[in-house]
């Protein structure tokens, strides 16, 4: 159970205890206050319904009713008006809980149905993309096989083109299979700093080849997250490589780690060409890509891995300014929200442009 759900359960229990205490502590003569406190029962009922649906609404109603009847029996007079008042309150609050739970569950079902519809709608696009990705290499292979049979052209060049086309087909098929198959996550407590170090080492050769600087900005204290190190390394490597490819020679890509008591954030910032509105909107759409090479599945697979870890990924991008990707993951032990600028656990290869700082602080991290 997530910490958020635990906090909600505690709120429901404590609020009911508080309402019961208020009702029992007020003298019977102040009848108006008793009516006010009775109406407060709708607050935990609504919270339980919104957070947990019908099941949460019913369980919260039972808990609320228990506390309410404790007050009723403690101040029981036997008057017909009290009986009617108690019965009406229980009926109305019960109907409220059931209705709220029903509406929340229906909204969840509608979201799931919409998600399935979008998935089916994207199936045609996926098939078209697969056909496109495989059609061109097949045409190239057939063309050069025909030239070889006819004795035309250079054999070595033909073999190279056939080999390259076959590799392109293999990459396309592998990407499609990676996206289609379920991702099995084996989560263990890991230090995010070590993950970032490994990703930077894996991406360093690509960065040096493009003349791009990699800058790590890590806190001194461990940032513990339950994750599958292999899967997360794969997702972050793809994100960092994309940032490197979007950067020009002499620019930098910064990887920062921030944390608070509940989550850790990994921020990847580049200062390259940025994305237009269409590209940003379709970043996670399978098979969507404006690159000349690739299947357009890298970001979709990365998102899938992150969501398997109950995390989130968000992108801020502006043409001509750059892109900032924020990956948030549920955190283990409480960390520190400050970046601790005076103490870093990793060496910098350069200084990040000052323009980056306001961007990530806008996300609520400091």
LOZABA-768021 format. One line per 3 residues: number of its first residue (from 1); their letters; for each residue x, y, z of N, C-alpha, C. Coordinates in steps of 0.05 Angstrom, whole numbers, m for minus. Example, Ala and Ser with C-alpha at 12.3 -4.5 7.8 and 13.67 -1.06 7.14 Angstrom:
# LOZABA-768021
1 = as = 264:m114:156:246:m90:156:264:m66:156  257:m45:142:273:m21:143:258:1:157 $
This chain:
# LOZABA-768021
1 = xxx = 17:m24:0:0:0:0:18:25:0  11:44:m17:27:68:m19:23:86:6  43:104:10:41:121:34:16:140:31 $
4 = xxx = 9:147:7:m14:165:3:m39:152:13  m43:126:7:m67:112:15:m67:108:46  m43:104:57:m42:101:86:m50:127:100 $
7 = xxx = m41:150:89:m48:176:100:m78:180:98  m91:172:76:m120:175:73:m135:159:94  m126:134:98:m139:117:118:m137:129:146 $
10 = xxx = m113:138:152:m109:151:178:m127:176:181  m130:191:159:m147:215:160:m176:207:166  m186:186:153:m213:177:157:m218:168:186 $
13 = xxx = m199:152:196:m202:143:224:m200:166:244  m180:183:241:m176:205:260:m199:224:259  m209:230:234:m231:249:232:m256:239:245 $
16 = xxx = m261:213:243:m285:201:256:m282:201:287  m257:196:296:m252:198:325:m256:226:335  m247:245:320:m250:273:328:m279:282:329 $
19 = xxx = m294:274:308:m323:281:307:m337:269:331  m331:243:337:m344:229:359:m337:243:386  m312:251:388:m304:265:413:m318:292:416 $
22 = xxx = m320:307:394:m334:332:395:m363:329:403  m376:308:392:m404:304:398:m409:296:427  m390:279:437:m394:270:465:m386:291:485 $
25 = xxx = m369:310:477:m359:330:496:m378:354:499  m396:357:480:m414:380:481:m439:373:497  m448:391:514:m471:386:530:m496:384:513 $
28 = xxx = m515:367:520:m539:362:503:m555:387:498  m553:407:516:m570:431:512:m563:446:487  m537:444:479:m529:459:455:m535:442:431 $
31 = xxx = m560:439:423:m568:420:403:m557:428:375  m554:454:370:m545:463:344:m517:452:337  m499:451:357:m472:441:353:m472:411:346 $
34 = xxx = m490:396:358:m492:368:352:m500:363:323  m518:380:313:m526:378:285:m502:384:267  m487:404:274:m463:411:258:m443:388:257 $
37 = xxx = m438:377:281:m418:355:282:m428:331:267  m454:326:267:m466:303:252:m461:306:222  m464:331:212:m460:336:184:m430:332:176 $
40 = xxx = m412:335:195:m384:331:188:m377:302:180  m395:284:186:m390:256:178:m388:253:148  m399:271:133:m398:269:104:m370:273:93 $
43 = xxx = m353:286:108:m326:291:98:m310:265:95  m308:248:117:m294:223:113:m308:204:93  m334:206:91:m349:190:72:m340:197:43 $
46 = xxx = m339:223:38:m331:232:11:m302:225:5  m284:228:25:m256:221:21:m252:191:16  m267:175:31:m265:146:26:m275:137:m1 $
49 = xxx = m296:150:m10:m307:143:m37:m288:152:m59  m278:176:m57:m260:187:m78:m234:171:m79  m224:163:m56:m198:149:m56:m200:120:m63 $
52 = xxx = m222:106:m54:m223:77:m57:m248:67:m71  m265:85:m82:m288:76:m96:m310:65:m78  m326:47:m90:m349:36:m75:m341:21:m50 $
55 = xxx = m320:5:m52:m311:m10:m29:m303:9:m6  m288:29:m13:m279:48:7:m303:64:19  m322:70:2:m345:85:12:m361:68:32 $
58 = xxx = m365:43:26:m381:25:44:m366:21:70  m340:16:69:m325:11:93:m324:37:110  m321:60:97:m321:85:112:m348:90:125 $
61 = xxx = m369:83:110:m396:87:121:m400:70:146  m390:45:145:m393:27:169:m378:38:192  m353:49:187:m337:60:208:m351:85:220 $
64 = xxx = m360:102:202:m374:127:210:m399:121:226  m414:101:217:m439:93:231:m433:83:259  m411:68:262:m403:58:288:m398:81:308 $
67 = xxx = m383:100:299:m377:123:317:m403:139:322  m419:143:301:m444:158:305:m463:145:324  m466:118:322:m484:104:340:m473:104:369 $
70 = xxx = m447:106:372:m435:108:399:m445:133:412  m445:155:397:m456:180:407:m486:179:412  m501:166:394:m530:164:396:m537:149:422 $
73 = xxx = m524:126:426:m531:110:450:m522:124:476  m500:139:474:m491:154:498:m510:176:506  m524:187:487:m543:209:493:m572:201:487 $
76 = xxx = m578:175:489:m604:165:482:m626:175:501  m648:185:489:m670:194:505:m695:178:500  m695:163:478:m719:147:471:m741:163:458 $
79 = xxx = m736:189:453:m757:206:441:m760:198:412  m786:198:402:m791:190:374:m776:208:354  m773:234:362:m759:252:343:m730:243:340 $
82 = xxx = m717:234:362:m689:225:360:m686:200:343  m706:183:345:m705:158:329:m707:165:299  m726:183:293:m730:191:265:m705:205:255 $
85 = xxx = m694:223:271:m670:238:263:m646:220:258  m642:200:276:m620:181:272:m624:164:247  m649:155:243:m654:138:220:m650:153:194 $
88 = xxx = m660:178:193:m657:194:169:m628:199:163  m613:206:183:m584:211:179:m570:186:168  m576:163:179:m563:138:170:m571:132:141 $
91 = xxx = m596:136:135:m605:130:107:m593:149:87  m593:175:94:m582:195:75:m551:191:72  m537:188:94:m508:184:92:m501:158:78 $
94 = xxx = m517:137:82:m512:112:68:m516:115:38  m538:129:31:m544:134:3:m522:152:m10  m513:171:6:m491:189:m4:m466:172:m9 $
97 = xxx = m458:155:9:m434:139:6:m436:120:m18  m459:107:m21:m463:89:m44:m462:104:m70  m475:127:m71:m476:142:m96:m448:153:m103 $
100 = xxx = m434:163:m83:m407:173:m88:m388:150:m97  m390:127:m84:m373:105:m92:m380:95:m120  m406:94:m127:m415:86:m154:m404:105:m175 $
103 = xxx = m406:131:m170:m396:150:m190:m366:149:m194  m351:145:m172:m322:143:m174:m315:118:m189  m327:95:m183:m321:70:m197:m329:73:m227 $
106 = xxx = m351:85:m233:m359:89:m261:m339:105:m276  m329:127:m263:m310:144:m276:m284:128:m281  m276:111:m263:m252:94:m267:m256:75:m290 $
109 = xxx = m280:63:m291:m286:45:m313:m285:59:m340  m296:83:m340:m296:99:m365:m268:105:m374  m250:112:m355:m222:118:m362:m209:93:m373 $
112 = xxx = m214:70:m361:m202:45:m371:m213:39:m399  m239:43:m403:m250:38:m429:m238:57:m450  m235:82:m443:m223:101:m461:m194:93:m468 $
115 = xxx = m180:83:m448:m152:74:m452:m152:51:m472  m171:32:m468:m172:9:m487:m179:19:m515  m197:38:m517:m205:48:m543:m181:61:m557 $
118 = xxx = m166:77:m542:m142:90:m553:m122:69:m562  m120:47:m546:m101:26:m554:m109:13:m580  m135:8:m583:m145:m4:m608:m142:15:m631 $
121 = xxx = m147:41:m625:m144:61:m647:m116:63:m657  m97:59:m638:m69:60:m645:m59:34:m659  m75:13:m659:m67:m12:m671:m62:m9:m701 $
124 = xxx = m81:6:m714:m78:10:m743:m52:26:m749  m47:46:m732:m23:62:m736:2:44:m731  1:27:m711:23:9:m706:29:m10:m729 $
127 = xxx = 7:m21:m740:10:m40:m763:23:m25:m787  13:m1:m792:23:15:m814:53:21:m810  60:28:m785:88:34:m779:106:9:m782 $
130 = xxx = 96:m14:m773:111:m39:m776:116:m45:m805  95:m43:m821:97:m49:m850:117:m30:m863  116:m4:m855:134:16:m866:163:10:m859 $
133 = xxx = 167:3:m832:195:m2:m823:207:m27:m836  190:m46:m842:200:m71:m854:200:m70:m885  183:m54:m896:180:m53:m925:206:m43:m938 $
136 = xxx = 216:m20:m929:239:m8:m941:264:m26:m941  271:m38:m918:294:m57:m918:290:m81:m937  265:m91:m938:260:m114:m956:264:m106:m985 $
139 = xxx = 254:m82:m992:257:m72:m1020:287:m70:m1026  302:m59:m1007:331:m56:m1011:345:m82:m1015  338:m102:m998:350:m128:m1000:344:m141:m1027 $
142 = xxx = 318:m140:m1035:311:m152:m1060:324:m139:m1084  327:m112:m1082:340:m98:m1104:369:m106:m1107  384:m108:m1085:412:m115:m1087:416:m145:m1093 $
145 = xxx = 398:m162:m1084:399:m190:m1092:396:m193:m1122  377:m177:m1133:373:m178:m1162:397:m168:m1177  410:m147:m1167:434:m136:m1180:456:m156:m1179 $
148 = xxx = 459:m170:m1157:480:m190:m1155:475:m213:m1175  450:m222:m1177:444:m243:m1195:450:m235:m1224  444:m209:m1230:449:m199:m1257:478:m191:m1262 $
151 = xxx = 494:m194:m1241:523:m187:m1244:528:m157:m1246  510:m141:m1236:513:m112:m1237:524:m101:m1210  539:m80:m1211:548:m67:m1187:570:m82:m1173 $
154 = xxx = 579:m70:m1150:600:m81:m1134:588:m101:m1114  600:m125:m1112:590:m146:m1094:593:m137:m1065  616:m125:m1058:620:m118:m1030:600:m96:m1021 $
157 = xxx = 595:m77:m1039:575:m57:m1032:547:m69:m1029  540:m87:m1046:514:m101:m1045:511:m116:m1019  532:m131:m1011:531:m146:m986:529:m128:m962 $
160 = xxx = 543:m105:m963:541:m86:m941:512:m75:m939  500:m68:m961:473:m57:m960:453:m78:m951  457:m102:m960:439:m124:m951:442:m128:m921 $
163 = xxx = 467:m128:m911:472:m132:m883:459:m109:m866  463:m85:m875:452:m62:m861:422:m63:m860  410:m70:m882:380:m72:m883:370:m94:m865 $
166 = xxx = 384:m116:m865:376:m138:m847:378:m129:m817  399:m114:m811:402:m105:m783:380:m85:m776  372:m68:m795:350:m50:m790:324:m65:m785 $
169 = xxx = 320:m86:m800:296:m103:m796:297:m116:m768  321:m125:m761:324:m138:m735:318:m119:m712  328:m94:m715:323:m74:m694:294:m67:m692 $
172 = xxx = 281:m65:m715:252:m59:m715:236:m81:m702  242:m105:m708:227:m128:m697:233:m130:m667  258:m126:m658:265:m127:m630:250:m105:m614 $
175 = xxx = 249:m81:m626:235:m59:m613:205:m65:m610  193:m76:m630:165:m82:m629:160:m104:m608  177:m124:m607:174:m145:m587:177:m134:m559 $
178 = xxx = 197:m117:m555:201:m105:m529:177:m89:m520  164:m75:m539:141:m60:m531:117:m77:m526  114:m99:m541:90:m116:m539:91:m134:m514 $
181 = xxx = 114:m144:m507:115:m163:m485:113:m149:m458  102:m162:m438:101:m150:m411:128:m147:m399  132:m125:m384:157:m120:m370:156:m131:m342 $
184 = xxx = 173:m151:m336:173:m163:m310:193:m148:m292  183:m134:m272:199:m117:m255:205:m132:m229  230:m135:m223:239:m147:m197:251:m124:m181 $
187 = xxx = 235:m112:m163:244:m88:m149:260:m95:m125  283:m82:m122:299:m83:m98:308:m55:m91  314:m50:m66:322:m24:m57:350:m17:m69 $
190 = xxx = 350:5:m84:375:13:m98:379:43:m93  405:51:m94:412:79:m93:410:91:m120  393:111:m124:390:124:m150:416:136:m160 $
193 = xxx = 433:145:m142:458:157:m151:475:137:m166  476:112:m157:491:92:m172:479:86:m199  453:86:m201:440:83:m227:448:104:m246 $
196 = xxx = 447:129:m237:455:152:m254:484:150:m263  501:142:m244:530:139:m251:533:119:m274  519:96:m272:522:75:m292:511:85:m319 $
199 = xxx = 488:99:m318:476:109:m343:495:129:m357  508:146:m341:526:166:m352:550:152:m365  560:131:m353:583:116:m364:574:103:m391 $
202 = xxx = 550:92:m391:541:79:m416:537:99:m439  530:124:m432:524:144:m452:548:162:m458  570:159:m443:593:177:m446:605:176:m474 $
205 = xxx = 608:152:m485:620:149:m512:604:164:m533  577:162:m531:560:175:m550:562:206:m547  564:215:m522:566:243:m516:593:254:m527 $
208 = xxx = 614:240:m523:641:249:m532:641:249:m563  628:230:m575:627:229:m604:613:254:m616  592:263:m602:578:287:m611:588:313:m599 $
211 = xxx = 609:312:m583:620:336:m571:601:348:m550  586:331:m536:567:340:m516:577:333:m488  575:352:m470:584:347:m442:562:335:m426 $
214 = xxx = 568:315:m410:550:304:m391:556:315:m363  536:326:m350:539:338:m323:521:324:m304  534:313:m283:518:299:m262:516:317:m237 $
217 = xxx = 493:318:m226:488:335:m202:474:318:m182  488:305:m164:477:285:m145:480:294:m116  460:287:m99:463:294:m71:483:275:m57 $
220 = xxx = 492:284:m34:512:268:m19:498:243:m7  475:247:4:461:225:18:449:206:m1  448:180:6:435:160:m12:406:167:m17 $
223 = xxx = 397:161:m42:369:164:m50:358:136:m56  345:124:m37:338:96:m39:310:93:m51  309:77:m72:284:72:m87:282:42:m92 $
226 = xxx = 259:31:m89:254:3:m97:250:1:m127  269:m11:m141:268:m11:m170:283:m35:m181  277:m42:m206:292:m61:m222:314:m46:m235 $
229 = xxx = 339:m50:m226:361:m33:m235:365:m37:m266  362:m61:m276:367:m66:m304:346:m52:m321  321:m54:m314:300:m40:m330:302:m10:m328 $
232 = xxx = 307:1:m304:309:30:m302:334:40:m316  356:25:m316:380:33:m330:374:34:m360  359:15:m369:351:15:m398:334:40:m405 $
235 = xxx = 315:46:m388:297:69:m393:313:95:m392  329:99:m372:344:124:m369:365:127:m391  378:105:m399:397:106:m420:384:116:m446 $
238 = xxx = 360:107:m451:346:116:m475:340:146:m473  332:156:m450:325:184:m446:350:201:m449  372:193:m437:397:208:m439:408:208:m467 $
241 = xxx = 407:186:m481:416:185:m508:399:203:m526  373:204:m521:356:223:m537:364:252:m532  371:258:m507:379:285:m500:406:292:m514 $
244 = xxx = 424:272:m515:450:277:m529:445:281:m559  428:265:m571:422:267:m599:410:294:m606  395:305:m587:381:331:m592:400:355:m587 $
247 = xxx = 424:350:m577:442:372:m570:462:376:m593  472:400:m594:493:407:m614:520:406:m601  540:405:m617:568:404:m607:573:428:m589 $
250 = xxx = 586:422:m566:592:443:m546:571:447:m526  547:436:m529:526:439:m510:528:418:m488  511:419:m468:513:401:m445:486:388:m440 $
253 = xxx = 487:364:m428:463:350:m418:467:346:m388  448:356:m372:451:354:m343:432:332:m333  442:316:m314:426:296:m301:427:302:m271 $
256 = xxx = 404:309:m260:402:317:m232:384:296:m217  390:293:m192:374:276:m174:365:293:m151  338:294:m147:326:309:m125:308:290:m110 $
259 = xxx = 303:296:m85:286:278:m69:273:292:m46  249:283:m39:236:291:m14:228:267:1  210:269:20:203:247:37:188:224:23 $
262 = xxx = 176:230:0:159:210:m13:168:201:m40  184:217:m54:191:210:m81:219:221:m88  230:208:m108:256:217:m119:251:226:m148 $
265 = xxx = 265:246:m156:262:256:m184:289:256:m197  289:245:m222:313:246:m239:306:264:m262  321:286:m265:316:306:m285:338:306:m306 $
268 = xxx = 330:303:m331:349:303:m353:343:328:m370  363:345:m372:359:371:m386:379:374:m408  369:381:m432:387:388:m454:380:416:m464 $
271 = xxx = 397:427:m480:394:454:m490:395:454:m521  383:433:m532:384:429:m560:361:443:m575  351:430:m595:331:442:m613:303:443:m601 $
274 = xxx = 298:426:m581:271:426:m569:251:412:m587  226:411:m579:205:398:m594:182:417:m599  170:414:m623:146:429:m629:122:416:m615 $
277 = xxx = 99:429:m617:75:419:m604:67:391:m612  68:385:m638:60:359:m648:78:337:m637  104:342:m638:124:322:m629:120:317:m599 $
280 = xxx = 117:339:m584:114:336:m555:89:321:m548  67:326:m562:42:312:m557:44:282:m563  60:275:m583:62:247:m591:88:233:m582 $
283 = xxx = 101:245:m562:127:234:m553:124:205:m544  103:198:m531:100:171:m521:81:154:m538  74:164:m562:58:149:m580:75:127:m594 $
286 = xxx = 68:102:m591:84:81:m604:87:85:m634  112:81:m644:118:83:m672:119:111:m684  115:131:m666:117:159:m676:145:168:m673 $
289 = xxx = 157:177:m695:184:187:m694:190:204:m719  204:226:m715:213:243:m737:242:238:m744  254:218:m731:282:211:m737:282:194:m762 $
292 = xxx = 304:196:m776:307:179:m800:311:150:m793  322:145:m770:327:117:m761:312:113:m735  305:88:m729:292:81:m704:263:73:m709 $
295 = xxx = 251:60:m689:224:50:m691:203:69:m678  212:88:m664:194:106:m649:182:92:m625  196:72:m614:186:57:m591:202:63:m566 $
298 = xxx = 224:77:m568:242:81:m545:228:95:m522  215:117:m528:201:132:m507:177:117:m495  163:103:m513:140:87:m503:149:65:m484 $
301 = xxx = 171:52:m491:182:31:m474:192:43:m448  205:66:m449:215:79:m425:192:86:m406  170:97:m418:147:104:m402:134:79:m389 $
304 = xxx = 134:57:m404:122:32:m394:138:22:m371  165:23:m372:182:14:m350:177:32:m325  177:58:m329:174:76:m307:147:72:m293 $
307 = xxx = 126:69:m309:99:65:m297:97:38:m283  113:17:m292:113:m8:m278:125:m5:m250  141:16:m246:153:22:m220:135:41:m204 $
310 = xxx = 110:45:m214:92:64:m201:103:93:m202  118:99:m223:129:125:m226:115:141:m248  125:165:m253:114:182:m273:136:195:m289 $
313 = xxx = 130:202:m314:149:216:m330:135:240:m343  148:263:m341:137:288:m352:158:303:m368  149:317:m389:167:330:m407:159:360:m410 $
316 = xxx = 179:377:m408:175:406:m415:195:411:m437  185:423:m460:203:428:m482:194:453:m496  214:467:m508:209:491:m523:228:493:m546 $
319 = xxx = 218:499:m569:235:500:m593:256:521:m589  281:513:m596:303:531:m594:314:535:m566  301:523:m546:310:526:m518:321:500:m507 $
322 = xxx = 306:478:m511:314:452:m501:291:437:m489  298:415:m476:279:397:m465:287:389:m437  268:386:m419:272:376:m392:253:353:m387 $
325 = xxx = 265:330:m381:249:306:m374:252:300:m345  229:297:m331:229:291:m303:217:263:m298  233:246:m286:223:219:m278:221:219:m248 $
328 = xxx = 197:214:m238:192:212:m209:186:183:m202  198:174:m179:194:147:m170:188:148:m140  171:130:m130:166:129:m101:192:124:m86 $
331 = xxx = 196:140:m65:221:139:m51:220:122:m26  243:113:m17:244:97:8:247:115:32  270:114:46:274:130:70:273:160:63 $
334 = xxx = 265:176:82:264:205:76:291:216:68  290:234:48:315:245:38:315:275:44  330:289:29:332:318:32:323:331:6 $
337 = xxx = 308:352:8:298:365:m16:319:384:m28  338:393:m12:358:412:m22:378:398:m39  389:412:m58:409:402:m76:437:400:m64 $
340 = xxx = 441:413:m41:467:413:m27:489:421:m46  487:445:m55:506:454:m76:535:453:m67  540:456:m41:568:456:m32:581:429:m31 $
343 = xxx = 564:407:m31:575:380:m28:563:363:m50  578:353:m67:569:335:m89:585:309:m88  571:288:m94:585:262:m93:598:256:m120 $
346 = xxx = 594:272:m140:606:267:m166:619:292:m177  639:288:m193:654:310:m205:639:321:m229  641:347:m234:628:359:m257:648:361:m280 $
349 = xxx = 638:357:m304:654:361:m328:651:389:m339  634:405:m327:629:432:m336:608:444:m319  601:469:m323:581:483:m307:555:485:m323 $
352 = xxx = 532:478:m311:507:480:m325:499:508:m330  487:514:m352:477:541:m358:457:549:m337  459:575:m329:441:584:m307:412:584:m315 $
355 = xxx = 406:584:m342:378:584:m351:363:559:m343  378:537:m337:365:512:m330:352:513:m303  363:528:m284:354:527:m257:325:535:m254 $
358 = xxx = 315:557:m266:287:563:m262:268:542:m273  277:527:m294:259:508:m306:252:485:m286  273:474:m273:266:451:m256:254:461:m230 $
361 = xxx = 260:485:m221:247:495:m197:218:501:m201  209:505:m225:181:509:m231:165:484:m225  178:461:m224:165:436:m219:160:431:m189 $
364 = xxx = 169:449:m172:164:446:m144:188:434:m129  210:429:m142:234:418:m129:253:441:m124  269:439:m103:287:460:m96:315:449:m90 $
